[in-house]
């Protein structure tokens, strides 16, 4: 049977402030936004597509109010139908960081639930491929044409054959411009 000895010493309890400082530093290191200092406080601008504003505002403004209360910040969101940045401000920098991180998580979660709006594809419609595709289509229709759901409409037009290499959900002109710039850099 093991015997345990309890001795006085370091328990970590007196260093709660240090752990809080470390956590705040970690949050700041992960932040994707620039925080600027202004007369008596801090502020950050978040570039968020306007179709995510309702998720941040919530029903009757409840989500925005709760977020402001829990983080000690003031959140300014452009009015309905307007484009622009969301601004988060507070007297303490870590409050702005915490609020920005929470908004980022909300937007990221909502983005994954959205359908794709764009795709990246490579054309694969050379004459040789078009002829091979036409032969394949003819063989399938001859062999399986009597099967339910097998008819000419299930085949792509041979001049539009392509290989999709990526899909994206781009919700405003700023996101589309960024995607264009990134793709241009790949040339």
The 8 nearest C-alpha neighbors of each residue, nearest first, counted from 0:
[[1, 2, 3, 4, 5, 6, 7, 8],
 [2, 0, 3, 4, 5, 6, 7, 8],
 [1, 3, 0, 4, 5, 6, 7, 8],
 [4, 2, 1, 5, 6, 0, 7, 8],
 [3, 5, 6, 2, 1, 7, 8, 0],
 [4, 6, 3, 7, 8, 2, 10, 9],
 [7, 5, 8, 4, 9, 3, 10, 2],
 [6, 8, 5, 9, 10, 4, 11, 12],
 [7, 9, 6, 10, 5, 11, 12, 13],
 [8, 10, 11, 7, 12, 13, 6, 14],
 [11, 9, 12, 8, 13, 7, 14, 6],
 [12, 10, 14, 13, 9, 15, 18, 8],
 [13, 11, 14, 10, 15, 9, 16, 18],
 [12, 14, 11, 15, 10, 16, 9, 17],
 [15, 13, 17, 11, 16, 12, 18, 10],
 [14, 16, 18, 17, 13, 12, 19, 11],
 [17, 15, 19, 14, 18, 20, 13, 21],
 [16, 18, 20, 14, 19, 15, 21, 22],
 [19, 17, 21, 15, 20, 16, 22, 14],
 [18, 20, 16, 22, 17, 21, 23, 15],
 [21, 19, 17, 23, 18, 22, 24, 16],
 [22, 20, 18, 24, 19, 23, 25, 17],
 [21, 23, 25, 19, 24, 20, 18, 26],
 [24, 22, 26, 20, 25, 21, 19, 27],
 [23, 25, 21, 27, 22, 26, 28, 20],
 [26, 24, 22, 28, 23, 27, 21, 29],
 [27, 25, 23, 29, 24, 28, 22, 30],
 [26, 28, 24, 30, 29, 25, 96, 23],
 [27, 29, 25, 26, 30, 24, 31, 23],
 [30, 28, 26, 27, 25, 31, 100, 24],
 [31, 29, 27, 28, 32, 26, 100, 96],
 [30, 32, 29, 33, 28, 100, 27, 99],
 [33, 31, 30, 34, 43, 45, 44, 99],
 [32, 34, 43, 35, 31, 44, 30, 42],
 [35, 33, 43, 42, 32, 41, 36, 44],
 [36, 34, 42, 41, 43, 33, 37, 40],
 [35, 37, 41, 40, 42, 34, 38, 39],
 [36, 38, 40, 41, 39, 35, 42, 90],
 [39, 37, 40, 36, 41, 90, 35, 42],
 [40, 38, 37, 90, 41, 36, 89, 91],
 [39, 41, 90, 37, 89, 38, 36, 91],
 [42, 40, 36, 89, 88, 35, 92, 37],
 [41, 43, 88, 35, 87, 34, 36, 89],
 [44, 42, 34, 87, 86, 33, 35, 45],
 [45, 43, 86, 85, 84, 87, 46, 42],
 [44, 46, 85, 84, 47, 86, 43, 32],
 [45, 47, 84, 44, 85, 48, 83, 173],
 [46, 48, 45, 49, 84, 85, 51, 83],
 [49, 47, 50, 171, 51, 170, 46, 52],
 [48, 50, 52, 51, 82, 47, 81, 83],
 [49, 51, 48, 52, 53, 170, 47, 54],
 [52, 50, 49, 54, 53, 48, 106, 55],
 [51, 53, 55, 49, 54, 50, 56, 76],
 [54, 52, 56, 55, 51, 57, 50, 58],
 [55, 53, 57, 52, 51, 56, 105, 109],
 [54, 56, 52, 53, 57, 63, 62, 51],
 [57, 55, 63, 60, 53, 62, 54, 52],
 [58, 56, 62, 60, 54, 61, 55, 53],
 [57, 59, 60, 61, 56, 62, 53, 54],
 [58, 60, 61, 57, 56, 62, 63, 64],
 [59, 61, 56, 57, 58, 63, 62, 64],
 [60, 62, 64, 57, 59, 63, 58, 65],
 [63, 61, 57, 65, 56, 64, 60, 66],
 [64, 62, 56, 66, 60, 65, 61, 55],
 [63, 65, 67, 61, 66, 62, 68, 60],
 [66, 64, 68, 62, 67, 63, 69, 61],
 [65, 67, 63, 69, 64, 68, 70, 62],
 [68, 66, 72, 64, 70, 65, 71, 69],
 [67, 69, 65, 71, 66, 70, 64, 72],
 [70, 68, 66, 67, 71, 65, 72, 98],
 [71, 69, 94, 67, 72, 68, 98, 66],
 [72, 70, 68, 67, 69, 94, 89, 73],
 [73, 71, 89, 67, 70, 88, 94, 74],
 [72, 74, 88, 67, 87, 89, 75, 71],
 [75, 73, 87, 86, 72, 76, 88, 67],
 [76, 74, 86, 85, 87, 73, 77, 88],
 [75, 77, 85, 78, 74, 86, 84, 52],
 [78, 76, 81, 83, 82, 79, 75, 85],
 [77, 79, 81, 80, 76, 82, 52, 83],
 [80, 78, 81, 77, 49, 52, 82, 53],
 [79, 81, 78, 82, 49, 77, 50, 52],
 [82, 80, 79, 78, 77, 83, 49, 76],
 [83, 81, 49, 77, 80, 84, 48, 78],
 [84, 82, 77, 81, 85, 46, 49, 47],
 [83, 85, 46, 45, 44, 86, 47, 77],
 [84, 86, 76, 45, 44, 75, 46, 87],
 [87, 85, 44, 75, 43, 74, 84, 45],
 [86, 88, 74, 43, 42, 73, 95, 75],
 [87, 89, 42, 73, 41, 72, 95, 86],
 [90, 88, 72, 91, 41, 40, 95, 73],
 [89, 91, 40, 41, 39, 92, 88, 94],
 [92, 90, 89, 94, 93, 40, 41, 95],
 [91, 93, 95, 94, 41, 96, 90, 89],
 [92, 94, 96, 95, 91, 97, 23, 27],
 [95, 93, 97, 92, 70, 96, 91, 71],
 [94, 96, 98, 92, 93, 97, 89, 88],
 [97, 95, 93, 99, 94, 98, 27, 100],
 [96, 98, 94, 100, 95, 99, 93, 101],
 [97, 99, 101, 95, 100, 96, 70, 94],
 [100, 98, 102, 96, 101, 97, 95, 103],
 [101, 99, 103, 97, 98, 102, 96, 104],
 [100, 102, 104, 98, 103, 99, 105, 97],
 [101, 103, 105, 99, 104, 100, 106, 98],
 [104, 102, 100, 106, 101, 105, 107, 99],
 [103, 105, 107, 101, 102, 106, 108, 100],
 [104, 106, 102, 108, 103, 107, 109, 101],
 [107, 105, 109, 103, 108, 104, 110, 102],
 [108, 106, 110, 104, 109, 105, 103, 111],
 [107, 109, 105, 106, 110, 111, 104, 112],
 [108, 110, 106, 112, 107, 111, 105, 113],
 [111, 109, 107, 113, 112, 108, 106, 168],
 [112, 110, 109, 108, 113, 107, 114, 168],
 [111, 113, 109, 110, 114, 108, 107, 115],
 [114, 112, 110, 111, 115, 109, 168, 116],
 [115, 113, 116, 168, 112, 111, 110, 167],
 [114, 116, 168, 167, 117, 166, 113, 169],
 [115, 117, 168, 169, 167, 114, 118, 166],
 [118, 116, 167, 166, 115, 168, 169, 119],
 [117, 119, 166, 165, 167, 120, 163, 116],
 [120, 118, 165, 164, 163, 166, 117, 121],
 [121, 119, 163, 162, 164, 161, 118, 122],
 [120, 122, 162, 161, 123, 163, 119, 164],
 [123, 121, 161, 124, 160, 162, 120, 159],
 [124, 122, 161, 160, 125, 121, 162, 128],
 [123, 125, 160, 158, 122, 128, 129, 126],
 [124, 126, 128, 127, 123, 129, 158, 122],
 [127, 125, 129, 128, 130, 124, 131, 158],
 [126, 128, 130, 125, 129, 131, 124, 132],
 [129, 127, 131, 125, 130, 126, 124, 132],
 [128, 130, 132, 126, 157, 131, 127, 124],
 [129, 131, 133, 127, 132, 128, 126, 134],
 [132, 130, 128, 134, 133, 129, 135, 127],
 [131, 133, 135, 129, 134, 130, 128, 136],
 [132, 134, 130, 136, 135, 131, 137, 129],
 [133, 135, 131, 137, 132, 136, 138, 130],
 [136, 134, 132, 138, 133, 137, 131, 139],
 [137, 135, 133, 139, 134, 138, 132, 140],
 [136, 138, 134, 140, 135, 139, 141, 133],
 [137, 139, 141, 135, 136, 140, 142, 134],
 [140, 138, 142, 136, 141, 137, 143, 135],
 [139, 141, 144, 137, 143, 138, 142, 136],
 [142, 140, 138, 139, 144, 143, 137, 145],
 [141, 143, 139, 140, 138, 144, 145, 137],
 [142, 144, 140, 146, 145, 139, 141, 149],
 [145, 143, 140, 146, 149, 141, 142, 150],
 [144, 146, 143, 147, 149, 142, 140, 141],
 [147, 145, 143, 144, 149, 148, 150, 142],
 [146, 148, 149, 145, 144, 150, 143, 140],
 [149, 147, 150, 146, 153, 144, 145, 152],
 [150, 148, 144, 147, 146, 143, 153, 151],
 [149, 151, 152, 144, 153, 148, 140, 154],
 [150, 152, 153, 154, 149, 140, 136, 144],
 [151, 153, 154, 150, 155, 149, 148, 156],
 [154, 152, 151, 150, 155, 149, 148, 136],
 [155, 153, 152, 151, 156, 136, 150, 157],
 [154, 156, 157, 153, 160, 159, 152, 158],
 [155, 157, 159, 158, 154, 160, 129, 152],
 [156, 158, 159, 129, 160, 155, 124, 132],
 [157, 159, 156, 124, 160, 129, 125, 155],
 [160, 158, 157, 156, 161, 124, 155, 122],
 [161, 159, 124, 123, 157, 158, 122, 155],
 [160, 162, 122, 123, 121, 120, 159, 163],
 [161, 163, 121, 120, 164, 122, 123, 160],
 [162, 164, 120, 165, 119, 161, 121, 118],
 [165, 163, 120, 119, 162, 166, 121, 118],
 [166, 164, 119, 118, 163, 167, 120, 117],
 [165, 167, 118, 117, 119, 115, 168, 164],
 [168, 166, 117, 115, 118, 169, 116, 165],
 [167, 169, 115, 116, 117, 170, 114, 113],
 [170, 168, 174, 175, 116, 167, 171, 117],
 [171, 169, 48, 168, 174, 172, 50, 175],
 [172, 170, 173, 174, 48, 169, 175, 49],
 [171, 173, 175, 174, 176, 170, 169, 177],
 [172, 174, 176, 171, 175, 177, 48, 170],
 [175, 173, 177, 176, 172, 171, 169, 178],
 [174, 176, 172, 178, 177, 173, 169, 179],
 [177, 175, 179, 173, 178, 174, 172, 180],
 [176, 178, 174, 180, 179, 175, 173, 181],
 [177, 179, 175, 181, 176, 180, 182, 174],
 [180, 178, 176, 182, 177, 181, 183, 175],
 [181, 179, 183, 177, 182, 178, 176, 184],
 [180, 182, 184, 178, 183, 179, 177, 185],
 [181, 183, 185, 179, 184, 180, 178, 186],
 [184, 182, 180, 185, 181, 186, 179, 178],
 [183, 185, 181, 182, 186, 180, 179, 178],
 [186, 184, 182, 183, 181, 180, 179, 178],
 [185, 184, 183, 182, 181, 180, 179, 178]]
